[in-house]
Structures are given as structure tokens and as C-alpha cells.
Amino acid sequence: MGDFGLPCKVRQLVREAQNVLSSSSDPEVIVQTLTRIACLLPNADNDESADFDDDAISGARREFAEHHYVRFCDFVVQKLDFDWFGKLSKEQRKCVDVFFLNGVYHEAFILLCRHVNQASPSFKLHKCTSLLEDFIRQHKMMDMIWAQCRVPTGVSQSQQFSQTHTMLWDQLITLLSTFPDRMANKLQKQNSQLFYPQTYFKILARDTMTVLHEIYKEIKASRDCVVSFISQLIGRICLQGHTATYLGVLVPQFVQLTHSDFVWCRLCNNVITKIPDRCLDYVIEYILQNVPWFGMVTKIIGDSILTNQKLAYIMTQKILLLRHYQKDLILHNTLGYLADSPARKHLLIKSLKTLLEVWGDSSAIKHTSYDQHHYITKAVLIALGHLGDKDVQEHKDVLMRLMMSGMQAHLDSPSMKVRRLGMVLAEALTKVIDPKGHTLKFEYEDDKETKHLKSLLKPAEDPGIEDIESILAQFALEDEKESNKKEIKSSIECDEVNTTEDLDSDDDLEPYDMSCDTKVSKTTSPMYIRDCMQGLITQDDPDRIEVCLTVAEKLIRANPDDLREVCVEFVKILLHLQDSHAIAGFTVMRHSAMVAVVVGYPVQVAEYLTGEFYSRNYNIRQRMDMLEVLAASAQELSQPSESYHVSKKTTTSVVDIKNTTVEEDSSNPTHWKDIVQKRIDSKTRRFAKGPSRPESVPVANRFAPVAGHFFFPLIKNYDTSINTLNLLDQDYLLLGRLLYTLGVVMYAAINAPICHVMARSLLEFIWVTRYHSEGFVRQAVLFALSMVILSVPPHYLVSDLQSDIIESRLWLQDVIEKDPDAECKKLALQTLMILETALKKELGGNMDG
């Protein structure tokens, strides 16, 4: 038969079959007709056909697949109703299924998905869903993907690419990546377990891996294949949010196969390189987070970073500067990959310089969170660990210059944690640049965090390929194994200690308890306040200074009358007292003594301290001491006095003594009545009874009359600018501490008549500093605002302070959304909740959200 007659004969056979299927209801006729057409399927099991000879069957199948397959399958799907399909037996129904499971796979998949989407709940929907389940279960998706990657004989790779890429690939990739969502939306509660994302994407990943094995065989046989379809499919699935499920199957096998096989390395490199740019971020991030060692990353990615600009941007900019992660593995893999090849080493040097510039930028320190800055510090330390001696000598001057400028910015930070990061990095950098010379050494607490930072200078080691599958698949179990090892080790050590204790038979004597012993001093303690002041002025007798400072608070509280004339002088002595002799507990004792003086005579001493705070001849530490003393004194004055507590304790003790006397008088003849009454009371249920505790005795607030002396002198001169004090510029540490102190004083004056005036003044101060560049100051502003809300009655907030409160509410919402400091966000959320609670309480819950 000529080529011109073959298409006509195929077309005629298909039309006859459609006519028979449309008119006949006999199962035997239906099966016979379907069997005749099934011989034309591209993947038919039977090569024999009654309508075509052996020479023409291949051409007939090609003609049917290209021009008639889709229309005939669509016709069969339209006939899928219970009346027509229900007449067929179980074996006869396979004649229908074969058209979708052995035909043109991508056309069958697209056709079934379209009919599922369009069909209403019916037998046809159920049958199409069942066919899709068989399609997935029988791994027809693998055949479909392999058909897109295979290049037919006689067709070049460029021709294959130009013919298949376009709408078909886009349609297939979209269907494959969104298939679980489509089925869930359509089937809802009747959805199949096989269509769930966790199940579906694992099957699809295994099918993809099988196709890659086939491609590997083709490459070994020097035949062309196309991997672009797989690359685009991987990227689209990761873009849809199923990265962990899908790549969790592929990446462990990539690691194992690329360990010693160069062909697999090239294949994986091509797959990764051809992933679309908009999807590449998710794939690279997962690889860097889950591959155990950067050498394995090199095997998978290769030198693709040198030719792929998007990959270079992700690994040198986005991961290092724009994001932060809790685990260090992603930094080890990223920087280790850059350092693993001489061809990529220049990217490591460039990234290190960029990291140091950002690390030392004072603006970046202020406007980024601590977690982000800590992450950048770890990145710099890991990069330093990968530098060779030649790299260090070549770039030593630039690294030192960047470190010195950044070190100053860190030491100027009010946060101790940020300053410590600068110290640790400066020590590490000087150690790397000149390991045998002089290195920097700072004084800071060497805790778990600093030890971990220092350990990052050592590059990660190759864990080996042995049991690599278990390392990747059971990564979460490593911590449990480590904890078990520690428990075994600790139990062995305990056994050794117990054995040692059993052998030490001479250590049976118990030591005396000397915790209550007092230190014997040759200097006698002063008995009067003036003698104590004189002893504190003495410079050459450290023992006398220590004794006087130890008893200072006790003397002040015991002799308040003797303090009246010398209270200001006493505070002045304590304020200028320096710890020149390293006295134990010096700071605490000095602070307690100053608080005792302020509590004794608050007006005189508070006026002195608030006035001296803005004077010239004081350093930052002394000004901080003034604020701390004023805050602590305000808190103590706002509490009930000690005499109230003493009288209460005395009353309680008298009652206890009386009760004890009655109980001990067992000779009383009515004693048995008391016992019976107690038993009755213990077994009697009462729904109401008298007061179970004595009524509270009202006590006057000692701070209310003097609150203005603590508050207004401190707040009125905040914009003062002198040589040693500029709160609105470089002295932001003092500014933050001042705001905290004003907040404490504000809360101590709660319910005082002057509280309303103080609240308005503090809100005006807050408005000036609420957009300060330092996170520490913004935290203090939020604290002060919360104290205003807690101290002022709610009705005053919604009346006289209504406009301020509305603006505060909007500002708090803005801080929660945009502030870079995590602690500021947390405080703003807490303050907003306090404000909402106060307003709802006052307005009766009728407030707009």
C-alpha cells in the first residue's frame, strides 16, 4: 500500500470503529472493535493486525498517534457512562483501559486531567480518576518524561528541542506540578490517597530518577538526550512549595551517584544549570541545607557558578547577605564550595570582602536584627577558615582595614551581644592574618556562643561516602545518637566516681558548716553617719573603706534624723567613690547606700541628682548610676513602708501565740468540744462565710508627693548639648537609660494627682525619640509608652490623650510590621495588647479593630 493510501485507510478504520461504538450495545462487538483499533497504539503489546500487514503497521501506528489518537480517546471518554461501560465484564474493560495506559502517554495524561476538571460527579469522573490512579501506579509518568527527554534517531538535539519545547512542555509541567492541588479541589473528600502531595511527589521523584538513569545509559552509549524538561519540572515543583518532598528523594541519590562517577557529575551539573532562574533559588537552597559536605556540593553543581549569573547571585549575595538560617551547614557548604576550586577562589575573596563591609557598616548594625548580624559574623569566620597563606598575605591590608573600621562600630553599640561579636571576630581575624605574632585579646564572657563562633574557623571535614544514604535519610536521628553517647559516657564517669569514693575510706569526716561565719576585721565599724562618711573619704586605708561601705546602708536606715543635714553630702561622696581597692560587692553596697539616702530625704537628694545629671564633670558611668538610683528609690518609695510590714508580722505572731496557748491547754475540760467542732467544720460544706483574712490596712503612697522632683528636672533638659553630654547624638546609651528611668518613675507615681501631667510630658518626649536609629533607644521608648498606658486611668486615655493614643496605636502597628529589631517588634506587640485591653475596658468592647 502506498504512503498516500495509508492515512486514508487509518482514517476509514477509525471512523468505522466510532460508528460501531456509537450504534452497538453488544459487548462482543464493542470489544472486537476496540481490539482492532488497539493494534494501532504506539505501545501496543500485540504487533499483529488484521487490517495492516507487517510492513505497514509501523506507519499506521505513527499516523494514528499523530492525527487520530486524541480524538478517538476523547470519543471513548465521552462514551464512559454506566449503561455503555457497565455491560462489559472485568476482562473486557481492559480493552478500554489500554488506550490510556499504552497509548501516547502525554496526550492520555492531558486528556484525562481535562475531563476530570470538566466532569460533574458521575460515573465518567469516577472512571477517569481510576485511570489516573493506574497511570501513576504503573509508572506511566516515567514513560511520559522519558519520551520528552529521548531524541529519536535521525533528529538532532536542537530540532527535538525546538519541536517539543513551547506549549506542550509548559502544559505538561504545569499539570505535573499542580496535579495534587487540581485533584484535591475537584474530588475534595473523595480524593485518592495516591493523589496526596506526600505520596504523589515521591512517586514522581522516583520516576524522574529512573529517567535520569536511562539518560545516563544513553550518554554512556554516545547518544543524545535532552534534560531541559527534567530541569524545568524540578524547578516548577520546587516553586510550588514541594521542595522537601521531591528533592528529598533526588538529592541523596545525587550525592551517592556523583561521588565517583564523572558522567553523573556532568549530568547533575546540566540538570541544575538548566533550571529556570525564577526557580533556581529553591533548588540551590535545599541542596546547600541538606548535603552533608561542601565537597559533595561541588560534585553536584560543578563550576556552573562561573557561567550562570543567577547561581552566582544566589550563592554570593542572596544566601550570604539577604537571608539568615539557624543551621551552620548552609554557610559551610556555600563558602566551602567557593573555596573548593582555584577557579572559584576569587569569588570567596570577593564575598569575604563584601561580608566584612556589611559587617562593619554602622548603619547595617543599627537597622538589621541581631540574628542577621550574628549570621553574617559566622559567614565571615567560616570564610576566614578557608583562606590559604597566599590569600592572607595578598589581601591582608584590605582585611585589616575593614576589620578596624567595623570594630569601632561594634564597640559603639549599646548591645553587649553586638560588642562581643566584634571582639570575637577581631580576635579571629588577627589570629588568621598573623598566627605567630601579637593577636588581639578582649575581656568578655566566654560562653557557649563564643566557643561556637571560634570553632567555625576550622573548615568542615569530609564525612565519607559510607552510609551516606542513612546520613541523609536519618539526619534527624543524629542528635538522638549523640545524646545517647553522652548519657553512656556520663554513666561511666559516675561509676568511676563512685568507685573512687569507695576507695577513699579516709574521707569520712564531715566538714564544719562555716557559711554563717563573719569576717574578722581589725578596723572597727563606725557607729555614726559622720564617722562613716569620714571613713569613705579616706584613700589610704582600704579596710576602713570596706567596713564603712558595708555598714553604710544599715546606718542610714537606722538613723534617719542624723542624715537630714548631710544627706546631699553623703550622696556626693558615694557618687564619686571609686573601687580603687577591688572591694568585693562594691557596686551593690554603694548602690544600696545611695538608694537608702534618697529614700530617707527624697526631695533634697533627688533635686541634687537630677541637677547633676546634666552637669559637665561626670562620665557616662556616673550618670548611669544617678539614673539607676533614682529608679530604684522611686520603686521603694512607692511600696508600703517597712513599719506596716512589721506591725502586720507582730499582729500575726500574737495571734499565733494565743492559738498555741489555747491548743496547749489540754487540761481544759471543754477541750473535747473543740475537737468535735473542728471535725464538724472540716466535713461541713459552706457556700459563703466571713472574711478569711484580715482587711488590708491602707497606707499612704510616700512617692506621690515627691514624684515631680524625680521626673520633671530629668525630662526638661534632654536636648542639652555640652562637651561631655549630648543625648540626641552620640550618647544614645544614656538616652535609652533615661527613658527607662522615666518609665519606672511614671509607673511608681500611678494614681498620684500629678500622674496626668507626667504622662503628657513623657508622651511629648517619646514622640521626639520614637524613630531613633538605635534599637536600644526604640526599646526604651516602647517601655516608657507601656508605662504611660499602665499608669494613667483609661478614661484619661480616651479623653485628654485621645489624639496621642490614636497616633501611638498607628505607630505601634508600624513597628510590628517594619522594625528590623526583633525585640522591638516583641515589645511593640505587648504594648499594643496593653493599649487595646485598656481601651476595651473603658469603651466596653465597642472599639473598632
Secondary structure, DSSP 8 states (H G I E B T S, - for coil): --TTHHHHHHHHHHHHHHHHHHH---HHHHHHHHHHHHTTSTT-S----SSS-TTTHHHHHHHHHHHTHHHHHHHHHHT-SHHHHTTS-TTTTHHHHHHHHSS-HHHHHHHHHHHHHH--SSHHHHHHHHHHHHHHHTTHHHHHHHHHHB--TT--HHHHHHHHTTHHHHHHHHHHHHHHHHHHHHHGGG--GGGSHHHHHHHHHHHHHHHHHHHHHHHHTT--B--HHHHHHHHHHHHTT-HHHHHHHHHHHHHHHTSS-HHHHHHHHHHHHTS-HHHHHHHHHHHHHH-S-HHHHHHHHTTGGGT-HHHHHIIIIIIIII---SSSHHHHHHHHHHHSSTTTHHHHHHHHHHHHHHHT-HHHHHHS-HHHHHHHHHHHHHHHHT--HHHHHHHHHHHHHHHHHHHHHHHT-S-HHHHHHHHHHHHHHHHHH-TTS----------HHHHHHHHTTS------STTHHHHHHTGGGHHHHHHHHHHHHHHHHHHHHHHHHHH-TT--------TT-----SS---SSHHHHHHHHH-SS-HHHHHHHHHHHHHHHHH-SGGGTTTHHHHHHHHHH---TT--TTHHHHHHHHHHHHHHHSHHHHHHHHHHHHTSSS--HHHHHHHHHHHHHHHHHHHS--HHHHHHHHHHHHHHHHHHHHHHH-TT-TTHHHHHHHHHHHHH---S--S-SS--------SSGGGHHHHHHHHHHTTT-EETTEETTTT-HHHHHHHHHHHHHHHHHTTT-TTHHHHHHHHHHHHHHHTT-S-HHHHHHHHHHHHHHHHHS-HHHHTTTTHHHHHHHHHHHHHHHHH-S-HHHHHHHHHHHHHHHHHHHHHHTT----
